[in-house]
Amino acid sequence: MAAMEKILTKAEIEALLNAVFEGRIEPEKELTKAEGAVLKYDLINADAQKGSTPNLDIIYDSFLRTYRVNFSNRLRKSVDIKKIGARSYKFDDFLQTLPTPVCMGIFKIEPLKGAALISLDNNLVVSLVDTLLGGTGSTKAPAANRLFTLIELKLMEKLVIDLLVDFEKAWAPLCQTRMSLLRMETNPRLLNIVPPEYQIVTMALKIQAGDISGNMMFAVPYMTVDPIRDKLKTGMQFDLMAVDPLWSSRLSNEILEAPLEASVEMGNALITLRELLDLAPGDTIVLDKGCSSDMLVKVEGIPKYFGIPGIKHGNKAVQISKICNERGQ
């Protein structure tokens, strides 16, 4: 008897198509496997090659909103910062893209493992130094092989430290971290934040402030963000940073409908305990205020208004005459 051909059910076909659309199955690789070829599998960067770090750009969006204002205040001129784009590299390949010298700050993101870096190109460094020292920032581009001076590095170190304060705040909704600058570096060959074959995720930024123009780049190892990768996928923590207008409107409406107890204090009288016990129907207690005087109106026991007593539609009422201050006057 001939073997029956395996036919996929409708549910199996839909599951297969979904896997292809989501990138969990690559048809070309499956065909290669079927032909008996042996494929290489990178155990270190397997997850990084699949999709890197979804929603990591949300951190940078939050960072830019805060840093743009603080950076403008420091330079005393309007600063525009835009994202150029994110990219994944092997660390060794990333080092090949950096010029020599280049101004870099290596910093720690505790309690996450590994170290990250931020780099600033030569033109940006020279323009920022000129601006911070009172110039206009419109300086000539330095020679390609000119080393940075100690003054330039010290000023950039201060700038990076200030930057990390805002970067730490941007991470806070996702993960509580403490960022600290380890050192400044100018030679890419002296960098060893991760082994050469490890994957890193970069984000390039374009900075424009009058005559100042240049690029800034963050480089964060994949192993640093891997422990919080699930949080990045869901993005639930970042909802705390956004304001939902519909939710705010509903909350305001509900608050306006909340019941409150209002009471009117007609006056005060001082009597003894014996007089209180001897009170009988028909007795009169003389208050310290006349019937036409302003009476204190309290809301939930807190003095809020003064009002004049009266009657409206057959009911006892009080007409608000003025607002009570914090001292009850």
C-alpha positions as CSV (number, residue, x, y, z in Angstrom):
1,M,0.0,0.0,0.0
2,A,1.4,3.4,-1.0
3,A,2.1,5.8,1.9
4,M,-0.5,8.6,2.2
5,E,0.7,12.1,1.4
6,K,0.8,14.4,4.4
7,I,-1.8,17.2,3.8
8,L,-1.8,20.3,6.0
9,T,-5.1,21.3,7.7
10,K,-6.5,24.8,7.3
11,A,-5.3,25.7,10.9
12,E,-1.8,24.4,10.2
13,I,-1.6,26.4,7.0
14,E,-2.7,29.6,8.8
15,A,-0.1,29.0,11.6
16,L,2.6,28.5,8.9
17,L,1.7,31.7,7.1
18,N,1.6,33.7,10.4
19,A,5.1,32.3,11.3
20,V,6.4,33.5,7.9
21,F,4.8,37.0,8.2
22,E,6.2,37.4,11.8
23,G,9.7,36.4,10.7
24,R,9.9,33.3,12.8
25,I,10.4,31.2,9.7
26,E,12.4,32.3,6.7
27,P,11.4,30.3,3.5
28,E,14.9,30.6,1.9
29,K,16.6,29.1,4.9
30,E,14.0,26.3,5.2
31,L,14.7,25.4,1.6
32,T,18.4,25.3,2.2
33,K,17.8,23.0,5.2
34,A,15.7,20.8,3.0
35,E,18.6,20.4,0.5
36,G,20.8,19.2,3.3
37,A,23.1,22.2,3.8
38,V,24.5,23.1,7.2
39,L,23.7,26.6,8.5
40,K,25.8,28.6,10.9
41,Y,24.0,29.6,14.1
42,D,25.4,32.4,16.2
43,L,24.6,31.5,19.9
44,I,25.9,34.9,21.2
45,N,23.9,37.2,18.9
46,A,21.0,34.9,17.9
47,D,18.3,37.0,19.5
48,A,19.9,40.3,18.4
49,Q,19.8,39.2,14.8
50,K,16.1,38.4,15.0
51,G,14.8,41.9,15.7
52,S,17.1,43.7,18.0
53,T,15.3,45.8,20.6
54,P,11.8,46.9,19.7
55,N,10.6,50.1,21.2
56,L,14.1,51.2,22.3
57,D,13.5,54.4,20.3
58,I,10.8,55.4,22.9
59,I,13.6,55.9,25.4
60,Y,15.4,58.2,23.0
61,D,12.2,60.1,22.2
62,S,11.7,60.8,25.9
63,F,15.4,61.8,26.2
64,L,15.2,64.3,23.4
65,R,12.2,66.0,24.8
66,T,14.0,66.8,28.0
67,Y,17.6,67.2,26.7
68,R,16.6,69.6,24.0
69,V,15.4,72.1,26.6
70,N,18.3,71.7,28.9
71,F,20.9,71.8,26.1
72,S,19.3,75.0,24.8
73,N,19.6,76.6,28.2
74,R,23.2,75.6,28.5
75,L,24.2,77.0,25.1
76,R,21.8,80.0,25.4
77,K,20.5,79.3,21.9
78,S,17.7,77.2,20.4
79,V,18.9,73.6,19.7
80,D,17.2,71.2,17.4
81,I,18.0,67.5,17.8
82,K,16.7,64.9,15.4
83,K,17.0,61.1,15.3
84,I,18.9,59.9,12.2
85,G,18.2,56.3,12.8
86,A,19.1,53.1,14.8
87,R,21.3,50.3,13.6
88,S,22.8,47.1,14.9
89,Y,26.5,46.3,14.6
90,K,29.0,43.8,15.8
91,F,31.2,45.8,18.1
92,D,34.3,45.3,16.0
93,D,32.4,46.5,12.9
94,F,31.1,49.6,14.8
95,L,34.7,50.6,15.8
96,Q,35.7,50.6,12.1
97,T,33.1,53.3,11.5
98,L,34.6,55.7,14.0
99,P,37.2,58.3,13.0
100,T,40.4,58.8,14.9
101,P,40.4,60.9,17.0
102,V,36.8,61.0,18.2
103,C,35.4,62.3,21.5
104,M,33.7,59.4,23.4
105,G,32.3,59.1,26.8
106,I,32.1,55.5,28.3
107,F,29.4,55.2,30.9
108,K,27.8,52.5,33.1
109,I,24.1,51.8,33.3
110,E,23.7,50.2,36.7
111,P,22.4,47.7,37.6
112,L,22.4,46.4,34.0
113,K,25.6,44.7,32.9
114,G,28.2,46.0,30.5
115,A,29.1,49.6,29.6
116,A,27.7,51.9,26.9
117,L,29.2,54.9,25.1
118,I,28.3,58.2,23.5
119,S,30.4,59.7,20.7
120,L,30.6,63.2,19.3
121,D,32.2,64.1,16.0
122,N,35.1,66.5,15.7
123,N,33.1,69.4,14.2
124,L,30.5,69.2,16.9
125,V,33.1,69.2,19.7
126,V,35.0,72.2,18.3
127,S,31.8,74.2,17.8
128,L,30.5,73.4,21.3
129,V,33.8,74.3,22.9
130,D,33.8,77.6,21.1
131,T,30.2,78.3,22.2
132,L,30.8,77.3,25.8
133,L,33.8,79.6,26.0
134,G,31.8,82.6,24.7
135,G,32.2,82.3,20.9
136,T,29.6,81.9,18.2
137,G,30.4,78.3,17.4
138,S,31.2,79.1,13.8
139,T,34.8,77.8,13.7
140,K,36.7,76.1,11.0
141,A,36.8,72.3,10.9
142,P,39.9,71.0,12.7
143,A,42.5,68.9,11.0
144,A,41.6,65.3,10.7
145,N,44.5,64.1,12.9
146,R,44.4,66.9,15.5
147,L,44.1,65.6,19.0
148,F,41.7,67.1,21.5
149,T,43.2,69.3,24.1
150,L,42.7,68.8,27.9
151,I,40.4,71.8,28.0
152,E,38.2,70.4,25.2
153,L,38.0,67.0,26.8
154,K,37.1,68.5,30.2
155,L,34.3,70.6,28.8
156,M,33.0,67.6,26.9
157,E,33.2,65.5,30.1
158,K,31.0,68.1,31.9
159,L,28.5,68.1,28.9
160,V,28.3,64.3,28.9
161,I,27.7,64.2,32.7
162,D,24.8,66.6,32.3
163,L,23.5,64.6,29.4
164,L,23.5,61.3,31.4
165,V,21.2,62.9,34.0
166,D,18.5,63.4,31.3
167,F,19.3,60.0,29.8
168,E,18.8,58.4,33.2
169,K,15.4,60.1,33.5
170,A,14.4,58.7,30.1
171,W,15.1,55.2,31.3
172,A,13.2,55.6,34.6
173,P,9.7,54.6,33.4
174,L,11.2,51.3,32.0
175,C,13.9,50.5,34.5
176,Q,15.3,52.4,37.5
177,T,19.0,52.9,36.6
178,R,22.0,55.0,37.8
179,M,24.2,56.2,35.0
180,S,27.8,57.3,35.7
181,L,30.6,58.4,33.4
182,L,33.6,56.0,33.6
183,R,36.0,57.9,31.4
184,M,36.5,60.0,28.3
185,E,38.3,58.4,25.3
186,T,39.6,59.6,21.9
187,N,41.0,56.4,20.4
188,P,38.5,53.8,19.3
189,R,41.2,51.1,19.4
190,L,41.3,51.5,23.2
191,L,37.7,50.7,23.6
192,N,36.7,47.3,25.1
193,I,33.2,47.7,26.5
194,V,32.2,44.3,25.1
195,P,34.1,41.5,23.1
196,P,34.5,42.3,19.4
197,E,31.9,39.8,18.2
198,Y,29.1,41.0,20.6
199,Q,26.2,42.9,19.1
200,I,25.5,46.6,19.9
201,V,22.6,48.8,19.1
202,T,23.3,52.4,18.0
203,M,21.2,55.5,17.7
204,A,22.5,58.5,15.7
205,L,21.3,62.0,16.4
206,K,21.7,65.2,14.4
207,I,22.3,68.4,16.4
208,Q,21.7,71.8,14.9
209,A,22.0,75.1,16.9
210,G,22.6,78.1,14.7
211,D,26.1,77.7,13.3
212,I,26.6,74.6,15.3
213,S,26.0,71.3,13.4
214,G,27.2,67.8,14.1
215,N,26.4,64.2,15.0
216,M,26.0,62.5,18.3
217,M,25.8,58.7,18.6
218,F,24.8,56.3,21.4
219,A,26.0,52.7,21.4
220,V,24.5,50.3,23.9
221,P,25.4,46.6,24.0
222,Y,22.6,44.2,23.2
223,M,23.4,42.2,26.4
224,T,22.8,45.4,28.4
225,V,19.2,45.7,27.2
226,D,18.5,42.0,26.9
227,P,17.3,41.6,30.5
228,I,14.5,44.2,29.9
229,R,13.7,43.1,26.4
230,D,10.2,41.8,27.4
231,K,9.4,45.2,28.9
232,L,10.5,46.9,25.7
233,K,8.3,44.6,23.6
234,T,5.2,45.4,25.7
235,G,5.9,49.1,26.2
236,M,3.4,49.1,29.0
237,Q,5.6,51.1,31.4
238,F,5.9,54.0,28.9
239,D,2.1,54.5,29.0
240,L,2.8,56.2,32.3
241,M,4.6,59.1,30.5
242,A,1.6,59.8,28.2
243,V,-1.5,61.7,29.1
244,D,-4.8,60.3,27.7
245,P,-7.1,63.2,27.1
246,L,-10.2,61.0,27.1
247,W,-9.3,59.4,30.4
248,S,-8.6,62.9,31.9
249,S,-12.0,64.2,30.7
250,R,-13.8,61.2,32.2
251,L,-12.0,61.5,35.5
252,S,-12.8,65.3,35.6
253,N,-16.5,64.5,35.0
254,E,-16.6,61.9,37.7
255,I,-14.9,64.2,40.2
256,L,-17.5,67.0,39.4
257,E,-20.3,64.5,40.2
258,A,-18.7,63.4,43.6
259,P,-21.1,64.2,46.5
260,L,-19.8,66.7,49.1
261,E,-21.3,67.7,52.5
262,A,-21.9,71.5,52.8
263,S,-22.8,73.0,56.2
264,V,-23.6,76.6,57.3
265,E,-22.4,77.8,60.7
266,M,-25.0,80.3,61.9
267,G,-23.0,81.3,65.0
268,N,-21.6,80.2,68.3
269,A,-22.7,80.3,71.9
270,L,-20.8,79.5,75.1
271,I,-22.9,77.7,77.8
272,T,-22.1,75.5,80.8
273,L,-22.7,71.8,81.0
274,R,-25.4,72.5,83.7
275,E,-27.2,74.9,81.3
276,L,-27.0,72.3,78.5
277,L,-28.5,69.6,80.7
278,D,-31.3,71.9,81.9
279,L,-32.4,72.8,78.3
280,A,-36.0,72.2,77.6
281,P,-38.3,72.6,74.6
282,G,-38.9,76.3,74.0
283,D,-35.6,77.5,75.5
284,T,-33.6,80.0,73.4
285,I,-29.8,80.0,72.9
286,V,-28.5,83.4,72.0
287,L,-25.7,83.2,69.3
288,D,-22.9,85.7,68.8
289,K,-24.1,86.7,65.3
290,G,-27.2,88.5,64.1
291,C,-29.5,86.8,61.6
292,S,-28.5,89.2,58.9
293,S,-24.7,88.7,59.4
294,D,-22.5,86.7,57.0
295,M,-22.4,83.0,57.9
296,L,-19.5,80.7,57.4
297,V,-20.1,77.9,54.8
298,K,-18.0,74.8,55.2
299,V,-17.4,72.1,52.6
300,E,-16.4,68.7,54.1
301,G,-15.6,70.6,57.3
302,I,-13.3,73.1,55.6
303,P,-14.2,76.8,55.6
304,K,-14.8,77.9,51.9
305,Y,-17.3,80.7,51.7
306,F,-19.4,83.3,53.5
307,G,-23.1,83.6,52.8
308,I,-26.3,85.5,53.7
309,P,-29.2,83.3,55.0
310,G,-32.6,83.4,53.3
311,I,-35.4,81.3,51.8
312,K,-35.8,80.1,48.2
313,H,-38.8,78.2,46.9
314,G,-39.9,77.6,50.5
315,N,-36.6,76.1,51.6
316,K,-34.0,77.5,53.9
317,A,-31.0,78.7,51.7
318,V,-27.8,80.7,51.9
319,Q,-26.6,83.1,49.2
320,I,-22.8,83.1,48.7
321,S,-21.4,86.6,49.3
322,K,-17.6,86.1,49.3
323,I,-14.9,83.4,49.3
324,C,-13.2,82.5,52.5
325,N,-9.4,82.8,52.6
326,E,-7.0,80.2,54.1
327,R,-7.2,81.8,57.5
328,G,-11.0,81.5,57.5
329,Q,-11.6,85.2,57.0
